[in-house]
Amino acid sequence: MRKWIFKAIIQKGISFLPFGHKLNFFFQKYVTRGVNLSDEYFEGRLIHAREHYKYFRKHSSADKFSHFEIGTGWYPVVPIGMFLLGADSITTIDLVRFANEDRFRTTVQKYVEYFKNRKLNSILPGILQGRLNVLLEEVESHSCNSLGSFLEKFRMEYHVADARKIPLNDNSFDLITSNNTFEHIYTDALEVILKEFRRLCKKGGVMSHSIDLSDHFQHMDSSITIYNFLKYSETQWRWINNSIQPMNRMRIYEYRELYRRLSITVTEEINREINMEDYNKVKVNERFSFHPAEENAVSHTQLVSVM
């Protein structure tokens, strides 16, 4: 049995069980090893933070800035990155509480490791020395003894809530971001969430969303391409997909249409990693076949909007 089919079956089964997200954590930690803070994951998130901040500074002259992130995940790499880059306040939200004291400490230690081996500033330029000192001091003193104390020290709020109804005030944030999160949200829910972001973002603020449009099963099974999931019909995909880590399979033109429908301007669209050779290995389902192959083949994008 192919690895991706095994993972799909396990996650489908887990999705029907109580505490499915906790069971999925143990499955990914000890079987697929997909939730460890690897160098690859850490560097990928550093790049997200760098790119969000780059486009924010390109389009905003705000001195102090407030940052909001949807999809905290297991390790708060991007929020800590925004702290180091000078965010006055950071708010991160997730549907389930994944991050905890131990994972926060692990993330801080990873930052210090990368600072000491001189990789940090090359990947994430613009770090403020005063903020870096806070990070280094914490690793030396171990003064934080709870998740709450970590959040306070790094100017963060961590909410567990449905992003379709965020319990925060209008016009609260200068920068709103997400990192490989949109692809796990179904279209109807994503539309409501984007309306919430529109409400929360200040006039002249920036939204920056990194989206992974590839088949995530390929991340742990190289026997398939990143376009493998495009060959299935909607009915077939409902049987394969799961509620633990769903994939909506939206293509770049569907994101554009969603933004247009909500009157959210796409100021910049940065597409990358288009592999036509791999794409042509897959006979795509008719849902996608009416659109240009080059558009279906976009596997990663960053959508930047000045609000």
C-alpha positions as CSV (number, residue, x, y, z in Angstrom):
1,M,0.0,0.0,0.0
2,R,1.3,3.5,-0.9
3,K,2.2,5.7,2.1
4,W,-0.3,8.4,1.2
5,I,-3.2,5.9,1.0
6,F,-2.2,4.5,4.4
7,K,-2.1,8.1,5.9
8,A,-5.5,8.9,4.2
9,I,-7.1,5.8,5.7
10,I,-5.7,6.5,9.2
11,Q,-6.7,10.2,9.2
12,K,-10.1,9.4,7.8
13,G,-10.7,6.9,10.7
14,I,-9.3,9.3,13.3
15,S,-11.6,12.1,12.1
16,F,-14.7,10.1,13.3
17,L,-13.3,9.6,16.8
18,P,-13.5,11.9,19.9
19,F,-10.3,14.0,20.5
20,G,-9.4,13.3,16.8
21,H,-6.9,16.1,16.7
22,K,-5.0,14.8,19.7
23,L,-4.9,11.3,18.2
24,N,-3.7,12.8,14.9
25,F,-0.9,14.5,16.8
26,F,0.4,11.2,18.1
27,F,0.0,9.5,14.7
28,Q,2.0,12.3,13.0
29,K,4.6,12.5,15.8
30,Y,5.4,8.8,16.1
31,V,4.4,7.3,12.7
32,T,4.7,10.0,10.0
33,R,6.9,12.3,12.1
34,G,5.2,15.3,10.6
35,V,4.9,17.5,13.7
36,N,8.5,17.7,14.9
37,L,10.1,21.1,14.6
38,S,12.5,20.1,11.9
39,D,15.0,22.5,10.3
40,E,13.0,22.3,7.1
41,Y,9.7,23.4,8.8
42,F,11.4,26.1,10.8
43,E,13.2,27.6,7.8
44,G,10.0,27.5,5.8
45,R,8.1,29.4,8.5
46,L,11.0,31.9,8.8
47,I,10.7,32.6,5.1
48,H,6.9,33.1,5.5
49,A,7.6,35.7,8.2
50,R,10.2,37.4,6.1
51,E,7.9,37.6,3.0
52,H,4.9,38.8,5.0
53,Y,7.0,41.6,6.6
54,K,8.7,42.5,3.3
55,Y,5.3,43.1,1.6
56,F,4.0,44.9,4.6
57,R,6.9,47.3,4.6
58,K,6.5,47.7,0.8
59,H,2.9,48.8,1.1
60,S,2.7,50.4,4.6
61,S,4.5,53.2,6.3
62,A,3.1,52.4,9.8
63,D,5.8,52.8,12.5
64,K,4.4,50.5,15.2
65,F,2.3,47.7,13.9
66,S,-0.1,45.1,15.2
67,H,-0.1,41.6,13.6
68,F,-2.8,39.0,13.4
69,E,-2.3,35.4,12.3
70,I,-4.8,32.6,11.6
71,G,-3.5,29.1,12.0
72,T,-1.0,29.1,14.9
73,G,-0.2,25.4,14.5
74,W,2.1,23.4,16.7
75,Y,5.0,25.9,16.9
76,P,4.6,29.7,16.9
77,V,7.5,30.4,14.5
78,V,5.9,33.3,12.6
79,P,4.5,35.1,15.7
80,I,8.0,35.0,17.3
81,G,9.4,36.2,14.0
82,M,7.0,39.2,14.0
83,F,8.0,40.0,17.6
84,L,11.7,40.0,16.5
85,L,10.8,42.3,13.6
86,G,9.2,44.8,15.9
87,A,5.5,44.1,16.0
88,D,4.0,46.0,18.9
89,S,1.4,43.3,19.5
90,I,0.8,39.9,18.0
91,T,-2.5,38.0,18.0
92,T,-2.7,34.4,16.8
93,I,-5.8,32.2,16.5
94,D,-6.5,28.6,15.9
95,L,-9.6,26.4,16.0
96,V,-7.8,23.9,18.3
97,R,-5.1,24.6,20.9
98,F,-2.0,23.0,19.4
99,A,0.7,25.2,20.8
100,N,1.7,24.8,24.5
101,E,4.4,25.8,26.9
102,D,6.8,23.0,25.8
103,R,6.4,23.8,22.1
104,F,6.8,27.5,22.7
105,R,10.0,26.8,24.5
106,T,11.2,24.5,21.7
107,T,10.5,27.3,19.2
108,V,12.5,29.8,21.2
109,Q,15.4,27.4,21.5
110,K,15.3,26.8,17.8
111,Y,15.6,30.5,17.2
112,V,18.6,30.8,19.5
113,E,20.2,27.8,17.7
114,Y,19.8,29.5,14.4
115,F,21.2,32.8,15.8
116,K,24.3,31.0,17.1
117,N,25.0,29.3,13.9
118,R,24.5,32.6,12.0
119,K,21.6,31.4,9.9
120,L,18.9,33.5,11.5
121,N,19.8,36.9,10.2
122,S,20.4,35.6,6.7
123,I,16.9,34.1,6.5
124,L,15.1,36.7,8.5
125,P,16.8,40.1,8.1
126,G,15.7,43.2,10.0
127,I,15.6,41.7,13.5
128,L,15.7,44.3,16.2
129,Q,18.6,43.9,18.7
130,G,16.4,44.7,21.7
131,R,13.9,42.0,20.7
132,L,16.7,39.5,20.1
133,N,18.0,40.2,23.6
134,V,14.6,39.2,25.0
135,L,14.9,35.9,23.2
136,L,18.5,35.2,24.3
137,E,17.8,36.2,27.9
138,E,14.9,33.7,28.1
139,V,17.0,30.8,27.0
140,E,19.6,31.7,29.6
141,S,17.2,32.4,32.5
142,H,14.2,30.1,31.8
143,S,12.0,32.7,33.5
144,C,8.9,31.6,31.6
145,N,7.2,28.7,33.4
146,S,3.8,28.7,31.6
147,L,2.4,29.4,28.2
148,G,0.9,32.6,29.6
149,S,4.2,33.9,30.7
150,F,5.7,33.2,27.3
151,L,2.8,35.0,25.6
152,E,3.2,38.0,27.9
153,K,7.0,38.2,27.3
154,F,6.6,38.1,23.5
155,R,3.7,40.5,23.4
156,M,1.2,37.8,22.2
157,E,-2.4,36.8,22.6
158,Y,-3.3,33.3,21.7
159,H,-7.0,32.6,21.1
160,V,-8.8,29.3,20.4
161,A,-11.8,30.3,18.4
162,D,-13.7,29.9,15.2
163,A,-12.2,32.4,12.7
164,R,-15.6,32.8,11.1
165,K,-16.6,34.9,14.2
166,I,-13.5,36.4,15.7
167,P,-14.1,38.0,19.1
168,L,-12.0,41.2,18.4
169,N,-12.8,44.8,17.5
170,D,-13.1,46.3,14.0
171,N,-10.0,47.9,12.5
172,S,-7.6,46.3,15.0
173,F,-4.7,45.2,12.9
174,D,-2.1,46.6,10.5
175,L,-1.0,43.2,9.2
176,I,-3.1,40.0,8.8
177,T,-1.3,36.8,7.7
178,S,-1.7,33.1,7.3
179,N,0.8,30.4,6.4
180,N,-0.4,27.3,4.5
181,T,-3.8,27.6,6.2
182,F,-6.3,28.6,3.5
183,E,-6.0,25.3,1.6
184,H,-7.4,23.5,4.6
185,I,-10.6,25.6,4.8
186,Y,-13.6,24.9,2.6
187,T,-14.7,27.7,0.3
188,D,-17.9,28.7,2.1
189,A,-16.1,29.0,5.5
190,L,-13.1,30.8,3.8
191,E,-15.5,33.4,2.4
192,V,-16.8,34.2,5.9
193,I,-13.3,34.3,7.3
194,L,-12.1,36.7,4.7
195,K,-15.0,39.0,5.5
196,E,-13.9,38.9,9.1
197,F,-10.3,39.8,8.0
198,R,-11.8,42.7,6.0
199,R,-13.5,43.9,9.2
200,L,-10.4,43.5,11.4
201,C,-7.9,45.1,9.1
202,K,-7.2,48.8,9.4
203,K,-7.7,51.1,6.4
204,G,-4.4,51.0,4.6
205,G,-3.4,47.8,6.4
206,V,-2.0,44.8,4.6
207,M,-3.2,41.2,4.2
208,S,-0.6,38.6,3.2
209,H,-1.5,35.0,2.8
210,S,0.8,32.1,1.8
211,I,-1.1,29.2,0.3
212,D,0.1,25.7,-0.6
213,L,-2.1,24.5,-3.4
214,S,-0.3,21.2,-3.7
215,D,-1.5,17.7,-2.7
216,H,-0.2,17.5,0.9
217,F,-0.1,13.7,0.8
218,Q,2.9,14.0,-1.6
219,H,4.8,15.7,1.2
220,M,5.4,12.3,2.7
221,D,5.0,10.1,-0.3
222,S,7.3,10.9,-3.3
223,S,5.6,8.1,-5.4
224,I,2.9,10.6,-6.3
225,T,3.1,14.2,-7.7
226,I,2.0,17.4,-6.1
227,Y,-1.0,17.3,-8.5
228,N,-2.2,13.8,-7.7
229,F,-5.4,14.9,-6.0
230,L,-6.6,16.8,-9.1
231,K,-7.5,13.5,-10.8
232,Y,-10.4,12.8,-8.5
233,S,-14.0,13.8,-8.8
234,E,-15.7,15.7,-6.0
235,T,-17.5,12.5,-4.9
236,Q,-14.3,10.5,-4.9
237,W,-12.4,13.2,-3.0
238,R,-15.0,13.4,-0.3
239,W,-14.3,9.7,0.4
240,I,-10.5,10.4,0.5
241,N,-10.5,13.7,2.3
242,N,-10.9,14.1,6.1
243,S,-11.8,16.7,8.7
244,I,-8.5,16.4,10.6
245,Q,-6.4,17.9,7.8
246,P,-8.8,18.7,4.9
247,M,-7.6,19.9,1.5
248,N,-10.1,22.1,-0.5
249,R,-8.2,21.6,-3.8
250,M,-8.9,25.3,-4.8
251,R,-6.9,26.5,-7.7
252,I,-5.4,30.0,-8.1
253,Y,-8.3,31.2,-10.3
254,E,-10.8,30.2,-7.6
255,Y,-9.0,32.3,-5.0
256,R,-9.0,35.2,-7.4
257,E,-12.7,34.8,-7.9
258,L,-13.3,34.6,-4.2
259,Y,-11.4,37.8,-3.6
260,R,-13.2,39.6,-6.5
261,R,-16.6,38.5,-5.0
262,L,-15.7,40.0,-1.7
263,S,-14.3,43.2,-3.3
264,I,-10.8,42.5,-1.8
265,T,-8.1,43.7,-4.1
266,V,-5.2,41.4,-4.9
267,T,-2.5,44.0,-5.0
268,E,0.2,41.4,-5.7
269,E,0.0,37.7,-6.6
270,I,3.3,35.8,-6.4
271,N,3.0,32.3,-7.9
272,R,5.8,29.8,-7.8
273,E,6.7,26.1,-8.2
274,I,4.9,25.3,-11.4
275,N,6.0,21.9,-12.7
276,M,4.3,21.2,-16.0
277,E,6.2,17.9,-16.4
278,D,4.6,16.5,-13.3
279,Y,1.3,18.1,-14.0
280,N,1.1,16.4,-17.4
281,K,1.5,13.0,-15.7
282,V,-2.0,13.4,-14.1
283,K,-5.3,13.2,-16.0
284,V,-7.1,15.9,-14.2
285,N,-10.8,15.6,-13.4
286,E,-13.3,17.6,-15.5
287,R,-13.8,20.1,-12.7
288,F,-10.3,21.4,-13.5
289,S,-10.0,20.6,-17.2
290,F,-11.9,23.7,-18.4
291,H,-9.1,25.9,-17.1
292,P,-5.6,26.5,-18.5
293,A,-3.1,23.9,-17.4
294,E,-0.6,26.6,-16.3
295,E,-3.2,27.9,-13.9
296,N,-4.1,24.5,-12.5
297,A,-0.4,23.8,-12.1
298,V,0.3,26.7,-9.7
299,S,1.3,24.9,-6.5
300,H,2.2,27.8,-4.2
301,T,1.0,31.4,-4.1
302,Q,1.2,34.5,-1.9
303,L,-1.7,36.9,-2.1
304,V,-1.0,40.4,-0.9
305,S,-3.8,42.9,-0.5
306,V,-3.7,46.6,0.6
307,M,-7.0,47.2,2.4
